[in-house]
């Protein structure tokens, strides 16, 4: 059966962030992920993880000014030093939280630079991050995000990610496959996962349309989860969806749609 991690940036938002760890444990989750930990001292989060016997599964590298609409800086030629400083900060947090995987958000294509310039910047930044993280036993994953929700996002489909992984050429870089984003961009979910399971380091889920709980949209999650299980995927599946209502009330899908 897949291991599900609660994404605390989207689930249990009825409560303040630091209270969501307890709620996730009470709901039956054994792992958690979220966008960013950097507004809280790492020791405070580590204490909650230990208290509630939770595994920190994933978080993102610093991604610029999120509140201002930035969604990553890894492809920005004028933000290389900031990106590298962010890698160092992420390593500090990952060590404190015993987290062995960190995600990179490439960001939106900046108007001042060409796509080629941004591509080369992204490759170099990924090489740097993969090497730095490898030295601490932390895997780097790269996520593709749909351009309907985030217009102009630079990395937005599986083929592009695979090409980037090949060009970077570092065995510490893997693919974070988000089912919701890729259903929008390309579909063909099961075959894509099957063909590239060897480079997928993390999976996230939500249904489409709406990005709500599995079972609320068009994706056949009972079949797809069974397929992922049959493929022998050993990683976590992050529940990165927007609950239709109260988070706890919407968790029935975990009983009815998971692998029997």
C-alpha positions as CSV (number, residue, x, y, z in Angstrom):
1,X,0.0,0.0,0.0
2,X,1.3,3.5,-0.8
3,X,2.6,5.6,2.1
4,X,0.6,8.8,2.3
5,X,2.0,12.1,3.7
6,X,-0.2,15.0,4.8
7,X,0.8,18.2,3.1
8,X,0.4,20.6,6.0
9,X,0.3,23.7,3.7
10,X,-3.0,22.5,2.3
11,X,-4.5,20.1,4.8
12,X,-5.7,20.9,8.3
13,X,-5.7,24.6,7.6
14,X,-8.5,24.9,10.1
15,X,-5.7,25.1,12.6
16,X,-2.5,27.1,12.9
17,X,0.5,25.5,11.2
18,X,2.2,24.2,14.4
19,X,-1.1,22.4,15.5
20,X,-1.4,20.6,12.2
21,X,1.2,18.0,13.1
22,X,-1.0,16.6,15.8
23,X,-4.0,16.6,13.6
24,X,-2.2,14.7,10.9
25,X,-1.2,12.0,13.3
26,X,-4.7,11.7,14.7
27,X,-6.0,11.3,11.2
28,X,-3.7,8.4,10.6
29,X,-0.8,9.9,8.7
30,X,2.7,8.8,9.5
31,X,4.5,11.4,7.3
32,X,4.2,15.1,6.6
33,X,5.3,17.5,3.9
34,X,4.7,21.2,3.3
35,X,5.9,24.0,1.1
36,X,8.4,25.7,3.4
37,X,9.6,25.4,7.0
38,X,11.7,28.5,7.1
39,X,9.4,30.8,9.2
40,X,9.9,28.4,12.2
41,X,13.0,27.4,14.0
42,X,14.0,23.9,12.9
43,X,14.3,22.7,16.5
44,X,10.6,23.6,17.1
45,X,9.5,21.5,14.1
46,X,11.8,18.7,15.0
47,X,10.2,18.5,18.5
48,X,6.8,18.2,17.0
49,X,7.9,15.4,14.6
50,X,9.4,13.5,17.5
51,X,6.4,14.1,19.8
52,X,3.9,12.8,17.2
53,X,6.1,10.1,15.7
54,X,6.0,11.6,12.2
55,X,8.4,11.4,9.4
56,X,9.4,14.6,7.6
57,X,9.1,13.5,4.0
58,X,9.7,16.7,1.9
59,X,9.8,20.4,1.7
60,X,10.9,22.9,-1.0
61,X,14.1,24.9,-1.4
62,X,13.5,28.6,-0.7
63,X,11.6,29.9,-3.7
64,X,11.8,33.7,-3.6
65,X,9.0,36.0,-2.4
66,X,6.1,33.6,-2.3
67,X,3.6,36.3,-1.1
68,X,4.6,38.5,-4.0
69,X,3.8,35.7,-6.5
70,X,7.2,34.2,-7.0
71,X,7.2,30.5,-7.4
72,X,10.9,29.6,-7.4
73,X,14.2,31.2,-8.5
74,X,16.2,28.3,-9.8
75,X,15.9,29.4,-13.5
76,X,16.6,33.1,-12.8
77,X,20.1,34.2,-14.0
78,X,20.2,37.2,-11.7
79,X,19.4,35.2,-8.5
80,X,22.1,32.5,-8.5
81,X,23.7,33.7,-5.2
82,X,20.3,33.8,-3.6
83,X,19.6,30.3,-4.8
84,X,22.8,28.9,-3.5
85,X,22.2,30.5,-0.1
86,X,18.8,28.9,-0.1
87,X,20.4,25.5,-0.7
88,X,22.6,26.0,2.4
89,X,19.5,26.9,4.4
90,X,17.6,23.9,3.2
91,X,20.5,21.6,4.2
92,X,20.4,23.1,7.7
93,X,16.7,22.4,8.0
94,X,16.8,19.0,6.4
95,X,19.5,17.8,8.8
96,X,17.6,19.1,11.8
97,X,14.3,17.5,10.6
98,X,15.9,14.2,9.5
99,X,14.4,14.9,6.0
100,X,16.1,13.1,3.2
101,X,14.4,14.7,0.2
102,X,14.0,18.4,-0.9
103,X,12.1,19.7,-3.9
104,X,13.3,22.4,-6.3
105,X,10.8,24.8,-7.9
106,X,12.3,26.1,-11.1
107,X,10.1,29.3,-11.1
108,X,8.5,31.4,-13.8
109,X,10.3,32.4,-16.9
110,X,11.6,36.0,-16.1
111,X,10.9,38.6,-18.8
112,X,14.4,40.0,-18.8
113,X,16.1,36.8,-19.9
114,X,15.8,34.3,-22.8
115,X,14.6,30.8,-22.4
116,X,18.1,29.5,-23.2
117,X,19.7,31.7,-20.5
118,X,17.2,30.4,-18.0
119,X,17.6,26.8,-19.1
120,X,21.4,27.0,-18.6
121,X,21.0,28.7,-15.2
122,X,18.6,26.0,-14.1
123,X,21.0,23.3,-15.1
124,X,23.9,24.9,-13.3
125,X,21.8,25.5,-10.2
126,X,20.6,21.9,-10.1
127,X,24.1,20.6,-10.5
128,X,25.2,22.7,-7.5
129,X,22.2,21.8,-5.4
130,X,22.4,18.1,-6.2
131,X,26.1,18.0,-5.2
132,X,25.6,20.0,-2.0
133,X,22.6,17.9,-0.9
134,X,24.3,14.6,-1.8
135,X,27.1,15.5,0.6
136,X,24.5,15.4,3.4
137,X,22.6,12.4,2.2
138,X,19.6,14.4,0.9
139,X,18.0,13.7,-2.5
140,X,17.0,16.6,-4.8
141,X,13.8,16.3,-6.7
142,X,12.5,18.5,-9.5
143,X,8.8,19.2,-10.0
144,X,6.9,20.0,-13.2
145,X,3.9,22.3,-12.6
146,X,1.0,23.1,-14.9
147,X,0.9,26.5,-16.6
148,X,-2.8,26.9,-16.1
149,X,-2.5,27.4,-12.4
150,X,0.9,29.1,-12.6
151,X,1.3,30.9,-15.9
152,X,4.8,30.9,-17.3
153,X,6.1,28.2,-15.0
154,X,9.4,27.1,-16.6
155,X,9.3,23.4,-16.0
156,X,5.9,22.1,-16.9
157,X,5.9,18.6,-18.4
158,X,7.5,15.2,-18.1
159,X,9.6,15.3,-21.2
160,X,11.2,18.5,-20.1
161,X,12.1,17.1,-16.7
162,X,13.6,14.0,-18.2
163,X,15.7,16.1,-20.6
164,X,16.9,18.2,-17.7
165,X,17.8,15.2,-15.6
166,X,19.8,13.9,-18.5
167,X,21.6,17.2,-19.1
168,X,22.4,17.7,-15.4
169,X,23.8,14.2,-15.3
170,X,23.8,13.8,-11.5
171,X,22.5,10.7,-9.8
172,X,21.2,12.7,-6.9
173,X,18.5,14.4,-9.0
174,X,15.2,12.8,-9.4
175,X,11.6,13.6,-10.7
176,X,8.9,14.7,-8.4
177,X,5.8,13.6,-10.2
178,X,2.6,15.5,-9.3
179,X,-0.4,13.6,-10.6
180,X,-2.7,16.6,-10.6
181,X,-0.3,18.9,-12.5
182,X,0.5,16.2,-15.1
183,X,-3.1,15.3,-15.6
184,X,-3.7,18.9,-16.8
185,X,-0.5,19.1,-18.9
186,X,-0.3,15.7,-20.6
187,X,-2.6,13.0,-19.1
188,X,-1.4,9.4,-19.8
189,X,-0.7,9.1,-16.1
190,X,-0.2,5.4,-15.6
191,X,2.0,4.8,-18.6
192,X,4.2,7.8,-17.8
193,X,4.7,6.6,-14.2
194,X,5.4,3.1,-15.4
195,X,7.9,4.2,-18.0
196,X,9.8,6.5,-15.6
197,X,9.3,4.9,-12.2
198,X,13.1,4.5,-12.0
199,X,13.7,8.3,-11.8
200,X,10.6,9.2,-9.8
201,X,11.7,10.1,-6.3
202,X,8.4,11.5,-5.0
203,X,4.7,11.6,-6.0
204,X,1.9,14.0,-5.1
205,X,-1.8,13.7,-5.6
206,X,-5.0,15.7,-6.0
207,X,-8.0,15.2,-8.2
208,X,-8.9,17.3,-11.3
209,X,-10.7,19.6,-11.8
210,X,-10.5,21.6,-8.6
211,X,-7.4,20.1,-7.0
212,X,-9.6,18.5,-4.3
213,X,-9.7,15.0,-2.7
214,X,-9.3,11.9,-4.7
215,X,-12.7,10.8,-5.8
216,X,-14.0,14.3,-6.5
217,X,-12.9,14.4,-10.1
218,X,-11.9,12.6,-13.3
219,X,-8.9,10.6,-12.1
220,X,-9.5,6.9,-11.4
221,X,-7.6,6.8,-8.2
222,X,-8.5,3.3,-7.1
223,X,-7.0,1.9,-10.3
224,X,-4.0,4.3,-10.4
225,X,-3.0,3.7,-6.8
226,X,-3.2,0.0,-7.4
227,X,-1.0,0.4,-10.5
228,X,1.6,2.5,-8.5
229,X,1.7,-0.2,-5.9
230,X,2.2,-3.0,-8.5
231,X,5.1,-1.1,-9.9
232,X,6.8,-1.5,-6.6
233,X,7.1,2.3,-5.8
234,X,8.6,2.5,-2.3
235,X,8.4,6.3,-1.8
236,X,5.8,8.5,-0.3
237,X,2.7,10.0,-1.9
238,X,2.1,13.6,-0.7
239,X,-1.5,14.6,-0.3
240,X,-1.3,18.1,-1.7
241,X,-4.9,18.9,-2.3
242,X,-7.4,21.5,-1.3
243,X,-10.1,19.9,0.9
244,X,-13.7,20.6,-0.3
245,X,-14.6,21.3,3.4
246,X,-13.2,20.2,6.7
247,X,-10.0,18.2,6.2
248,X,-10.9,15.4,8.6
249,X,-14.4,15.1,7.1
250,X,-12.9,14.7,3.6
251,X,-10.4,11.9,4.5
252,X,-12.8,9.1,3.7
253,X,-11.1,8.5,0.4
254,X,-8.1,7.0,2.3
255,X,-10.3,4.1,3.3
256,X,-12.3,3.7,0.1
257,X,-9.7,4.5,-2.6
258,X,-6.5,3.1,-1.2
259,X,-5.1,-0.3,-2.3
260,X,-6.9,-3.2,-0.6
